[in-house]
Amino acid sequence: MARSKVALVLLLAGLAGCAAPEVKGLCPGYVHYSPEDQLALLGELRSAGAAGQPLPEVRRYLRDYGKQRAALRVICRGK
């Protein structure tokens, strides 16, 4: 009986080391856009708007993408 208790304790102690696996690689690579890139995009959107193309879906997608990037910056600590 004592041997089975010792075996049980050793088994549980061995399994306890498996309780907290390290998880890596969940954050995607962060793409950096230069200020020049951002200004070029803004210029294209403004010129399309001036040409009578309001592009509401493009603006919605860009707004959502910006929110997602901001959240990933916080979650992934700026990586």
Biopython code that builds the backbone (N, CA, C, O; Angstrom):
import numpy as np
from Bio.PDB.StructureBuilder import StructureBuilder

atoms = [
    (1, "MET", "N", (0.818, -1.193, 0.000)),
    (1, "MET", "CA", (0.000, 0.000, 0.000)),
    (1, "MET", "C", (0.859, 1.253, 0.000)),
    (1, "MET", "O", (0.552, 2.222, -0.693)),
    (2, "ALA", "N", (1.938, 1.234, 0.779)),
    (2, "ALA", "CA", (2.814, 2.396, 0.846)),
    (2, "ALA", "C", (3.505, 2.628, -0.492)),
    (2, "ALA", "O", (3.713, 3.770, -0.903)),
    (3, "ARG", "N", (3.861, 1.531, -1.173)),
    (3, "ARG", "CA", (4.510, 1.663, -2.478)),
    (3, "ARG", "C", (3.567, 2.307, -3.491)),
    (3, "ARG", "O", (4.008, 3.111, -4.312)),
    (4, "SER", "N", (2.295, 1.972, -3.451)),
    (4, "SER", "CA", (1.342, 2.545, -4.400)),
    (4, "SER", "C", (1.149, 4.038, -4.144)),
    (4, "SER", "O", (0.956, 4.813, -5.081)),
    (5, "LYS", "N", (1.201, 4.440, -2.864)),
    (5, "LYS", "CA", (1.095, 5.865, -2.545)),
    (5, "LYS", "C", (2.320, 6.612, -3.048)),
    (5, "LYS", "O", (2.192, 7.707, -3.596)),
    (6, "VAL", "N", (3.486, 6.048, -2.873)),
    (6, "VAL", "CA", (4.722, 6.673, -3.348)),
    (6, "VAL", "C", (4.692, 6.766, -4.867)),
    (6, "VAL", "O", (5.062, 7.790, -5.441)),
    (7, "ALA", "N", (4.253, 5.702, -5.508)),
    (7, "ALA", "CA", (4.168, 5.705, -6.968)),
    (7, "ALA", "C", (3.180, 6.758, -7.453)),
    (7, "ALA", "O", (3.435, 7.437, -8.448)),
    (8, "LEU", "N", (2.051, 6.899, -6.755)),
    (8, "LEU", "CA", (1.059, 7.896, -7.114)),
    (8, "LEU", "C", (1.614, 9.305, -6.949)),
    (8, "LEU", "O", (1.408, 10.160, -7.809)),
    (9, "VAL", "N", (2.312, 9.546, -5.853)),
    (9, "VAL", "CA", (2.907, 10.865, -5.612)),
    (9, "VAL", "C", (3.941, 11.183, -6.688)),
    (9, "VAL", "O", (3.977, 12.305, -7.195)),
    (10, "LEU", "N", (4.777, 10.215, -7.041)),
    (10, "LEU", "CA", (5.784, 10.431, -8.077)),
    (10, "LEU", "C", (5.126, 10.678, -9.438)),
    (10, "LEU", "O", (5.599, 11.511, -10.211)),
    (11, "LEU", "N", (4.063, 9.975, -9.726)),
    (11, "LEU", "CA", (3.345, 10.161, -10.978)),
    (11, "LEU", "C", (2.748, 11.559, -11.050)),
    (11, "LEU", "O", (2.871, 12.240, -12.067)),
    (12, "LEU", "N", (2.101, 11.984, -9.972)),
    (12, "LEU", "CA", (1.498, 13.318, -9.946)),
    (12, "LEU", "C", (2.556, 14.413, -10.016)),
    (12, "LEU", "O", (2.346, 15.435, -10.669)),
    (13, "ALA", "N", (3.681, 14.210, -9.355)),
    (13, "ALA", "CA", (4.767, 15.187, -9.406)),
    (13, "ALA", "C", (5.317, 15.289, -10.826)),
    (13, "ALA", "O", (5.642, 16.380, -11.295)),
    (14, "GLY", "N", (5.418, 14.158, -11.500)),
    (14, "GLY", "CA", (5.892, 14.173, -12.885)),
    (14, "GLY", "C", (4.927, 14.865, -13.821)),
    (14, "GLY", "O", (5.348, 15.567, -14.740)),
    (15, "LEU", "N", (3.626, 14.674, -13.599)),
    (15, "LEU", "CA", (2.622, 15.320, -14.435)),
    (15, "LEU", "C", (2.511, 16.814, -14.154)),
    (15, "LEU", "O", (2.108, 17.575, -15.034)),
    (16, "ALA", "N", (2.855, 17.239, -12.971)),
    (16, "ALA", "CA", (2.755, 18.654, -12.614)),
    (16, "ALA", "C", (3.677, 19.495, -13.481)),
    (16, "ALA", "O", (3.379, 20.662, -13.739)),
    (17, "GLY", "N", (4.778, 18.936, -13.931)),
    (17, "GLY", "CA", (5.689, 19.668, -14.801)),
    (17, "GLY", "C", (5.110, 19.924, -16.176)),
    (17, "GLY", "O", (5.610, 20.784, -16.901)),
    (18, "CYS", "N", (4.085, 19.211, -16.546)),
    (18, "CYS", "CA", (3.460, 19.375, -17.860)),
    (18, "CYS", "C", (2.299, 20.360, -17.822)),
    (18, "CYS", "O", (1.653, 20.586, -18.845)),
    (19, "ALA", "N", (2.027, 20.936, -16.689)),
    (19, "ALA", "CA", (0.822, 21.745, -16.527)),
    (19, "ALA", "C", (0.885, 23.089, -17.227)),
    (19, "ALA", "O", (-0.165, 23.618, -17.593)),
    (20, "ALA", "N", (2.059, 23.672, -17.434)),
    (20, "ALA", "CA", (2.138, 25.026, -17.993)),
    (20, "ALA", "C", (3.077, 25.063, -19.201)),
    (20, "ALA", "O", (4.226, 25.488, -19.075)),
    (21, "PRO", "N", (2.605, 24.627, -20.358)),
    (21, "PRO", "CA", (3.475, 24.664, -21.533)),
    (21, "PRO", "C", (3.692, 26.101, -22.005)),
    (21, "PRO", "O", (2.814, 26.952, -21.862)),
    (22, "GLU", "N", (4.841, 26.350, -22.553)),
    (22, "GLU", "CA", (5.136, 27.680, -23.081)),
    (22, "GLU", "C", (4.610, 27.755, -24.507)),
    (22, "GLU", "O", (4.920, 26.900, -25.336)),
    (23, "VAL", "N", (3.810, 28.783, -24.787)),
    (23, "VAL", "CA", (3.212, 28.940, -26.106)),
    (23, "VAL", "C", (3.934, 30.072, -26.821)),
    (23, "VAL", "O", (4.034, 31.182, -26.299)),
    (24, "LYS", "N", (4.434, 29.789, -28.008)),
    (24, "LYS", "CA", (5.152, 30.795, -28.782)),
    (24, "LYS", "C", (4.551, 30.894, -30.170)),
    (24, "LYS", "O", (3.875, 29.982, -30.645)),
    (25, "GLY", "N", (4.810, 32.010, -30.800)),
    (25, "GLY", "CA", (4.454, 32.165, -32.197)),
    (25, "GLY", "C", (3.000, 32.501, -32.472)),
    (25, "GLY", "O", (2.531, 32.277, -33.587)),
    (26, "LEU", "N", (2.271, 33.029, -31.504)),
    (26, "LEU", "CA", (0.874, 33.357, -31.740)),
    (26, "LEU", "C", (0.688, 34.724, -32.377)),
    (26, "LEU", "O", (-0.348, 34.978, -32.991)),
    (27, "CYS", "N", (1.654, 35.597, -32.246)),
    (27, "CYS", "CA", (1.530, 36.942, -32.799)),
    (27, "CYS", "C", (2.098, 36.983, -34.213)),
    (27, "CYS", "O", (3.216, 36.530, -34.454)),
    (28, "PRO", "N", (1.325, 37.525, -35.136)),
    (28, "PRO", "CA", (1.837, 37.632, -36.507)),
    (28, "PRO", "C", (2.933, 38.689, -36.578)),
    (28, "PRO", "O", (3.044, 39.548, -35.704)),
    (29, "GLY", "N", (3.722, 38.614, -37.612)),
    (29, "GLY", "CA", (4.748, 39.628, -37.814)),
    (29, "GLY", "C", (4.102, 40.988, -38.030)),
    (29, "GLY", "O", (3.075, 41.092, -38.700)),
    (30, "TYR", "N", (4.693, 42.015, -37.474)),
    (30, "TYR", "CA", (4.138, 43.361, -37.557)),
    (30, "TYR", "C", (4.736, 44.061, -38.767)),
    (30, "TYR", "O", (5.954, 44.196, -38.874)),
    (31, "VAL", "N", (3.875, 44.507, -39.680)),
    (31, "VAL", "CA", (4.326, 45.198, -40.881)),
    (31, "VAL", "C", (4.413, 46.683, -40.567)),
    (31, "VAL", "O", (3.442, 47.294, -40.120)),
    (32, "HIS", "N", (5.579, 47.251, -40.806)),
    (32, "HIS", "CA", (5.771, 48.683, -40.551)),
    (32, "HIS", "C", (5.483, 49.469, -41.816)),
    (32, "HIS", "O", (5.991, 49.140, -42.888)),
    (33, "TYR", "N", (4.668, 50.508, -41.693)),
    (33, "TYR", "CA", (4.394, 51.408, -42.798)),
    (33, "TYR", "C", (5.058, 52.743, -42.479)),
    (33, "TYR", "O", (4.833, 53.324, -41.418)),
    (34, "SER", "N", (5.869, 53.215, -43.404)),
    (34, "SER", "CA", (6.569, 54.484, -43.198)),
    (34, "SER", "C", (5.576, 55.638, -43.298)),
    (34, "SER", "O", (4.485, 55.478, -43.845)),
    (35, "PRO", "N", (5.952, 56.795, -42.771)),
    (35, "PRO", "CA", (5.078, 57.968, -42.934)),
    (35, "PRO", "C", (4.811, 58.276, -44.408)),
    (35, "PRO", "O", (3.726, 58.739, -44.758)),
    (36, "GLU", "N", (5.785, 58.025, -45.260)),
    (36, "GLU", "CA", (5.598, 58.267, -46.692)),
    (36, "GLU", "C", (4.538, 57.326, -47.268)),
    (36, "GLU", "O", (3.711, 57.739, -48.081)),
    (37, "ASP", "N", (4.568, 56.060, -46.842)),
    (37, "ASP", "CA", (3.549, 55.100, -47.281)),
    (37, "ASP", "C", (2.153, 55.552, -46.852)),
    (37, "ASP", "O", (1.200, 55.487, -47.628)),
    (38, "GLN", "N", (2.052, 56.005, -45.619)),
    (38, "GLN", "CA", (0.757, 56.438, -45.106)),
    (38, "GLN", "C", (0.250, 57.672, -45.845)),
    (38, "GLN", "O", (-0.941, 57.783, -46.135)),
    (39, "LEU", "N", (1.159, 58.598, -46.147)),
    (39, "LEU", "CA", (0.759, 59.792, -46.892)),
    (39, "LEU", "C", (0.343, 59.442, -48.320)),
    (39, "LEU", "O", (-0.590, 60.040, -48.857)),
    (40, "ALA", "N", (1.025, 58.480, -48.937)),
    (40, "ALA", "CA", (0.650, 58.053, -50.286)),
    (40, "ALA", "C", (-0.748, 57.451, -50.286)),
    (40, "ALA", "O", (-1.547, 57.737, -51.177)),
    (41, "LEU", "N", (-1.049, 56.620, -49.291)),
    (41, "LEU", "CA", (-2.383, 56.033, -49.186)),
    (41, "LEU", "C", (-3.434, 57.110, -48.970)),
    (41, "LEU", "O", (-4.492, 57.081, -49.598)),
    (42, "LEU", "N", (-3.153, 58.046, -48.097)),
    (42, "LEU", "CA", (-4.092, 59.134, -47.840)),
    (42, "LEU", "C", (-4.324, 59.944, -49.108)),
    (42, "LEU", "O", (-5.456, 60.333, -49.395)),
    (43, "GLY", "N", (-3.262, 60.203, -49.872)),
    (43, "GLY", "CA", (-3.403, 60.941, -51.121)),
    (43, "GLY", "C", (-4.282, 60.216, -52.122)),
    (43, "GLY", "O", (-5.106, 60.835, -52.796)),
    (44, "GLU", "N", (-4.110, 58.896, -52.221)),
    (44, "GLU", "CA", (-4.940, 58.119, -53.137)),
    (44, "GLU", "C", (-6.404, 58.154, -52.722)),
    (44, "GLU", "O", (-7.295, 58.287, -53.561)),
    (45, "LEU", "N", (-6.643, 58.034, -51.419)),
    (45, "LEU", "CA", (-8.029, 58.071, -50.950)),
    (45, "LEU", "C", (-8.647, 59.443, -51.200)),
    (45, "LEU", "O", (-9.805, 59.541, -51.606)),
    (46, "ARG", "N", (-7.885, 60.488, -50.960)),
    (46, "ARG", "CA", (-8.411, 61.844, -51.188)),
    (46, "ARG", "C", (-8.665, 62.095, -52.669)),
    (46, "ARG", "O", (-9.671, 62.710, -53.023)),
    (47, "SER", "N", (-7.776, 61.633, -53.538)),
    (47, "SER", "CA", (-7.980, 61.859, -54.971)),
    (47, "SER", "C", (-9.194, 61.076, -55.473)),
    (47, "SER", "O", (-9.930, 61.560, -56.334)),
    (48, "ALA", "N", (-9.405, 59.883, -54.947)),
    (48, "ALA", "CA", (-10.597, 59.114, -55.323)),
    (48, "ALA", "C", (-11.851, 59.828, -54.843)),
    (48, "ALA", "O", (-12.858, 59.869, -55.549)),
    (49, "GLY", "N", (-11.788, 60.387, -53.646)),
    (49, "GLY", "CA", (-12.932, 61.131, -53.121)),
    (49, "GLY", "C", (-13.210, 62.380, -53.937)),
    (49, "GLY", "O", (-14.367, 62.727, -54.172)),
    (50, "ALA", "N", (-12.142, 63.066, -54.374)),
    (50, "ALA", "CA", (-12.313, 64.270, -55.184)),
    (50, "ALA", "C", (-12.871, 63.933, -56.560)),
    (50, "ALA", "O", (-13.528, 64.767, -57.183)),
    (51, "ALA", "N", (-12.616, 62.718, -57.039)),
    (51, "ALA", "CA", (-13.118, 62.296, -58.344)),
    (51, "ALA", "C", (-14.555, 61.780, -58.253)),
    (51, "ALA", "O", (-15.101, 61.285, -59.239)),
    (52, "GLY", "N", (-15.159, 61.895, -57.089)),
    (52, "GLY", "CA", (-16.544, 61.468, -56.931)),
    (52, "GLY", "C", (-16.706, 60.016, -56.533)),
    (52, "GLY", "O", (-17.810, 59.474, -56.592)),
    (53, "GLN", "N", (-15.620, 59.382, -56.130)),
    (53, "GLN", "CA", (-15.676, 57.987, -55.672)),
    (53, "GLN", "C", (-15.520, 57.977, -54.158)),
    (53, "GLN", "O", (-14.396, 58.041, -53.659)),
    (54, "PRO", "N", (-16.613, 57.897, -53.423)),
    (54, "PRO", "CA", (-16.519, 58.005, -51.961)),
    (54, "PRO", "C", (-15.801, 56.833, -51.281)),
    (54, "PRO", "O", (-15.253, 57.022, -50.195)),
    (55, "LEU", "N", (-15.781, 55.638, -51.869)),
    (55, "LEU", "CA", (-15.087, 54.468, -51.328)),
    (55, "LEU", "C", (-15.434, 54.146, -49.870)),
    (55, "LEU", "O", (-14.527, 53.990, -49.053)),
    (56, "PRO", "N", (-16.719, 54.043, -49.524)),
    (56, "PRO", "CA", (-17.056, 53.786, -48.119)),
    (56, "PRO", "C", (-16.551, 52.437, -47.609)),
    (56, "PRO", "O", (-16.171, 52.320, -46.444)),
    (57, "GLU", "N", (-16.545, 51.424, -48.466)),
    (57, "GLU", "CA", (-16.079, 50.112, -48.011)),
    (57, "GLU", "C", (-14.572, 50.110, -47.765)),
    (57, "GLU", "O", (-14.097, 49.496, -46.810)),
    (58, "VAL", "N", (-13.831, 50.790, -48.617)),
    (58, "VAL", "CA", (-12.374, 50.873, -48.427)),
    (58, "VAL", "C", (-12.070, 51.562, -47.105)),
    (58, "VAL", "O", (-11.211, 51.116, -46.344)),
    (59, "ARG", "N", (-12.769, 52.634, -46.845)),
    (59, "ARG", "CA", (-12.550, 53.353, -45.584)),
    (59, "ARG", "C", (-12.911, 52.481, -44.376)),
    (59, "ARG", "O", (-12.216, 52.504, -43.360)),
    (60, "ARG", "N", (-13.988, 51.721, -44.489)),
    (60, "ARG", "CA", (-14.395, 50.839, -43.386)),
    (60, "ARG", "C", (-13.335, 49.756, -43.148)),
    (60, "ARG", "O", (-12.979, 49.464, -42.007)),
    (61, "TYR", "N", (-12.844, 49.172, -44.231)),
    (61, "TYR", "CA", (-11.812, 48.138, -44.096)),
    (61, "TYR", "C", (-10.541, 48.711, -43.481)),
    (61, "TYR", "O", (-9.932, 48.080, -42.618)),
    (62, "LEU", "N", (-10.141, 49.883, -43.911)),
    (62, "LEU", "CA", (-8.927, 50.496, -43.365)),
    (62, "LEU", "C", (-9.093, 50.853, -41.892)),
    (62, "LEU", "O", (-8.163, 50.692, -41.102)),
    (63, "ARG", "N", (-10.266, 51.334, -41.525)),
    (63, "ARG", "CA", (-10.520, 51.655, -40.115)),
    (63, "ARG", "C", (-10.435, 50.387, -39.261)),
    (63, "ARG", "O", (-9.811, 50.386, -38.200)),
    (64, "ASP", "N", (-11.069, 49.305, -39.735)),
    (64, "ASP", "CA", (-11.026, 48.045, -38.992)),
    (64, "ASP", "C", (-9.605, 47.492, -38.917)),
    (64, "ASP", "O", (-9.188, 46.965, -37.885)),
    (65, "TYR", "N", (-8.867, 47.616, -40.018)),
    (65, "TYR", "CA", (-7.478, 47.144, -40.050)),
    (65, "TYR", "C", (-6.632, 47.942, -39.054)),
    (65, "TYR", "O", (-5.777, 47.380, -38.371)),
    (66, "GLY", "N", (-6.872, 49.233, -38.976)),
    (66, "GLY", "CA", (-6.145, 50.063, -38.011)),
    (66, "GLY", "C", (-6.442, 49.649, -36.576)),
    (66, "GLY", "O", (-5.543, 49.618, -35.736)),
    (67, "LYS", "N", (-7.698, 49.333, -36.296)),
    (67, "LYS", "CA", (-8.061, 48.878, -34.950)),
    (67, "LYS", "C", (-7.395, 47.545, -34.628)),
    (67, "LYS", "O", (-6.922, 47.329, -33.512)),
    (68, "GLN", "N", (-7.362, 46.651, -35.619)),
    (68, "GLN", "CA", (-6.742, 45.348, -35.401)),
    (68, "GLN", "C", (-5.236, 45.502, -35.143)),
    (68, "GLN", "O", (-4.686, 44.842, -34.261)),
    (69, "ARG", "N", (-4.580, 46.362, -35.904)),
    (69, "ARG", "CA", (-3.143, 46.598, -35.705)),
    (69, "ARG", "C", (-2.878, 47.171, -34.312)),
    (69, "ARG", "O", (-1.917, 46.780, -33.650)),
    (70, "ALA", "N", (-3.724, 48.090, -33.873)),
    (70, "ALA", "CA", (-3.549, 48.679, -32.546)),
    (70, "ALA", "C", (-3.703, 47.614, -31.459)),
    (70, "ALA", "O", (-2.937, 47.586, -30.496)),
    (71, "ALA", "N", (-4.692, 46.744, -31.619)),
    (71, "ALA", "CA", (-4.908, 45.685, -30.634)),
    (71, "ALA", "C", (-3.725, 44.707, -30.624)),
    (71, "ALA", "O", (-3.279, 44.286, -29.556)),
    (72, "LEU", "N", (-3.225, 44.350, -31.792)),
    (72, "LEU", "CA", (-2.076, 43.433, -31.859)),
    (72, "LEU", "C", (-0.827, 44.051, -31.246)),
    (72, "LEU", "O", (-0.021, 43.357, -30.627)),
    (73, "ARG", "N", (-0.671, 45.367, -31.422)),
    (73, "ARG", "CA", (0.476, 46.059, -30.801)),
    (73, "ARG", "C", (0.432, 45.888, -29.282)),
    (73, "ARG", "O", (1.463, 45.673, -28.645)),
    (74, "VAL", "N", (-0.764, 45.983, -28.710)),
    (74, "VAL", "CA", (-0.906, 45.839, -27.262)),
    (74, "VAL", "C", (-0.722, 44.381, -26.845)),
    (74, "VAL", "O", (0.013, 44.084, -25.904)),
    (75, "ILE", "N", (-1.393, 43.482, -27.549)),
    (75, "ILE", "CA", (-1.348, 42.065, -27.191)),
    (75, "ILE", "C", (0.058, 41.496, -27.365)),
    (75, "ILE", "O", (0.541, 40.743, -26.520)),
    (76, "CYS", "N", (0.702, 41.859, -28.456)),
    (76, "CYS", "CA", (2.022, 41.300, -28.776)),
    (76, "CYS", "C", (3.154, 42.197, -28.294)),
    (76, "CYS", "O", (4.315, 41.957, -28.626)),
    (77, "ARG", "N", (2.840, 43.200, -27.535)),
    (77, "ARG", "CA", (3.841, 44.111, -26.958)),
    (77, "ARG", "C", (4.714, 44.759, -28.015)),
    (77, "ARG", "O", (5.936, 44.803, -27.879)),
    (78, "GLY", "N", (4.082, 45.263, -29.069)),
    (78, "GLY", "CA", (4.780, 46.029, -30.079)),
    (78, "GLY", "C", (5.593, 45.232, -31.065)),
    (78, "GLY", "O", (6.319, 45.815, -31.870)),
    (79, "LYS", "N", (5.498, 43.920, -31.031)),
    (79, "LYS", "CA", (6.275, 43.097, -31.957)),
    (79, "LYS", "C", (5.687, 43.158, -33.347)),
    (79, "LYS", "O", (6.208, 42.525, -34.265)),
]
sb = StructureBuilder()
sb.init_structure("model")
sb.init_model(0)
sb.init_chain("A")
sb.init_seg("    ")
for serial, (resi, resn, name, xyz) in enumerate(atoms, 1):
    if name == "N":
        sb.init_residue(resn, " ", resi, " ")
    sb.init_atom(name, np.array(xyz, "f"), 0.0, 1.0, " ", f" {name:<3s}", serial, name[0])
structure = sb.get_structure()
